[in-house]
Amino acid sequence: MYIHLIAFARFDNGKEFGYDFSATESDSELISKKNQELIDMTSDAEKALYTVHTLKTDDLTFESVKKLDPYFKQAEQVKDINEFIKIIDSNLNLTALDVAGYIEQRVPEIGNFALQKTLYYIYADFLERFGTSLFTSHFKAFDHGPVDTEVYQVKKYFKDQLKQSNAFELKVPFLSKSEEIIKLVDEDITKYSDYYDRVWKNYKGKNSDYNLTHQKGTPWDRAYQRGQNSQILDSDIIKYHQLECR
């Protein structure tokens, strides 16, 4: 029999990874040493993104693990511990989906229009205030306003994925400015989610007196003039975001 030490990570994009280290039962101390190595090599933030499991199979391969336990069936094997940590690190930063998931949990009945607006204001407010992005996103100037297309698609077709995500809560405590982040995000959810829900219900987003991103000279307006669905530039947000604020 063989003992497997498996470090397993599942991310909100649906991807799963498993670092698998195996040894014979007579060499079980190697498993303990490898586990300690993993502990020593990862930070608290990294540890929050993976779990550790041990299993016994009759084979050294990761395929034997998948065969024994379907929980790991979709996981892509990572053979090198450093490569596994690199994958973890690439998912430490906040994404638009992380923040959208948090908004969904705070406002379970929010529509796609209001979700996109609230997400955009969180991004723009943080960028304007601190000069850096809070999360990775690529807002485009769609007809009704700034839209992150990945969030739009997930909200439309896989909305439970957002409601089940706890990535925001896992990642934020390990980020600098964590208290400021939570305060800003919560304030913007309160300020914009209900407001833009009403704008959609009353005007379908077409009245620029209330759809504030559509004021003349706003980052959305400048991007839209360059062409429908053009990228909204961070430089324009820093310069002109004040034109679209309540």
N, C-alpha and C positions, 0 to 999 in steps of 0.2 A: 504493500500500500504506500501511497504517496500523500504527503501533506502539502496543501496549497495555501499560500498567503496571498489574498486578493485585495488590492486597493481598488475600490470601485467608485466611479463618478458618473452621475447622470445629470445632464444639463437641460435647461428649459427649451433648447432647440431640438430636443429629442435624442441627441447623440449620447451614447454611453461608452465608457472606456474602462478597461480592467487591466491593471498591472498584476501579473501573476508570477509569483516566485514559488517554486516547488522543490521539495526534498523528500528523501525516503524517511520513513518513520524513525529509523535508527539515527538519522541526522536531524532530528527535530530541533536541536539547539540552533541550527542555521535559520530556522523560521523565526525564532525569537530574536536573533541578531538582526535579521532583515527588517523585522517589525520595528526594532529600536532605531535602525538606520533611517527608516521612513519617518519616524517620529522626530528624530534629530534634524532631518533635512527640510522639514516643512514648518511653516509658520502657523500661528493660530488661525489666520485667515484662510490659508490653504487647507488646513485640517477640516474647516467647516464645509468644504466642498467635496469631501470624499469619505467613504466608510471602509472599514477593514473587516475582512471575513477570513475564516479558516475552514477548509473542507478537506476531507479525505477521499481520494479516488484511487482507482487501480491503474492510473496512467499519469505520466508527467505532463501531458498536454493540457492546454486551456480548453480544448474541445471536450475533454473528459469532465471538466467543471461544468460546462454548458449542458452536457448530457445529464449530469447528476442533478443540477439545479437550474430550472428554466429562468430563474431570476436574472441570470447572467447571459441569457440566450442572445440578446441583441448587442452585447458589449463587444467593442473592437479591442482586440488584445494589444497591449502595450508591453513590449519586452524589456524596455530599459527604464529604470526608475527615474532617471533625469528627464527623459522624454515625457513620462507621466506627469512630473511636476511642471514641466513647461505647458502641458495641456491645461493643468489646473490654473496656472498663472494667467493663461490667456482668457480664462473665464472669471477672473477675480473682479475685473472692472464692471461697473454697472452698464447694462444695456437698456435700450428703449423698452424691450419686453419686460425686464425686471421692474422698471418703474410703472409701466402700464399694468402689470399684475398687482402691484401695490394699490394703484388707483382703483382697480376693479374690486379689490377686497374692501376698500373704504366706501366705495359707491357701487354696490353690486348691480344696480339697474342702469348704469350709465350707458348711453348710446355711443356709437362709433364717432359721431361728430364731436360730442362733448369730450370724449376720451382723447381724441387727437388734439383738440384745443388745449385741454388741461396739460397733457404731456408736453406740448410745445411751450406753453408758458413756464412750466417748470424748467425746461431746458434753457429757454431764453433768459429767464430771471437769474438763474444761476450763472450763466455765461456773462451776462451784463455785470453782475455784482462781483464775481471773482475772477473774470477774465480767462476762465478755463471751462471745458465742458464737464457736466456732471455725469453724463452717460453717452455711449456711442449711439449715434443716430444720424440719419440723412434725410432731413425734412425737405419735401418738394412742394412746389407751389401748385397744388391742385385747385380746381374751381372754387371749392368751399373753404380753402385755407391750407395751412401747412399740414402735410401728411407724411407720417413714417409708414412706408408701404408694408414693411414686415409686420408691424403692429396691426395695421388695417386688415391684412389677410388673416392673421391669427384670430383677431376679434370677430371677423365675419364667419370664418369656417371652423375655428377650433377654440371658441370662447372659453371653454372649461379649462384650457391650458393656462390662460391668464389667471383665472380665479384660484387655481390650485398652486400657483407659483408662490414660493416664499423666498425667492432669491434676493429680493431687496432687503428683507429683514436679516438674512444671513450675511450679506456683504457689507452693509452700511456700518455696522459697529467697528469694522476694521479699516475704514477709510478715514483720512484726515478730514476735519470739519464735519464729523458725523452728526454732532448736535445741530449745527447750522443746516445741514442737509435735511434732516428730519423736520426741522421747524419750517424751512422754506417749502418743502414738498407738501406738508400738511396744510400750510396756509394757502398755497395755490389750489389745492384740491377743494378747500372750503370756498375759495374766492371764485373759481372758474367752472367747476363741474356743473353745479346747478344753473349758473348763469347761462352757460352755453347750451345746456339741455333745453332751457326755455327759448333761447334764440333759434334753435333748430325746430322746436315744436311750433313756434309762432311764425317764423319767417323762412324755414328751410335754409337758413344761412345766407339768404340773398340780400338782406338789408344791411348795408355797410355802416349804418348808424349804430347798429348793435353788434354786428360781426366785426369786431374791432381790428382784426388782422387785415381787414380789407380797406382800412383808411389809406389815403394817399401818402405815398412815401414810406410805408412800412416795409420791413424785410420781405414779406410775402408779395407786396405790390411790386417791388423792384425785381424780384425773381420772376414774377408772372409777366412783366413787361419784356423780359428776355426770352420768354417762351413758356407756354403752358407746361407744367410739370418740371420746370427748371429747379435746380438745387437752390435752396435758401442758404445764403452764405453767412458764416459766423461773423465775418467782418461787418455785414449789414445789420445783423442782430445787435452787435455791440454799439453801433452808431445810431440805429433808428428804432430800437425796441420800445423806447419810451412813447412812441407815437401810437402804439397799440395796447397800452396798459390802461386799466380802469383807474 
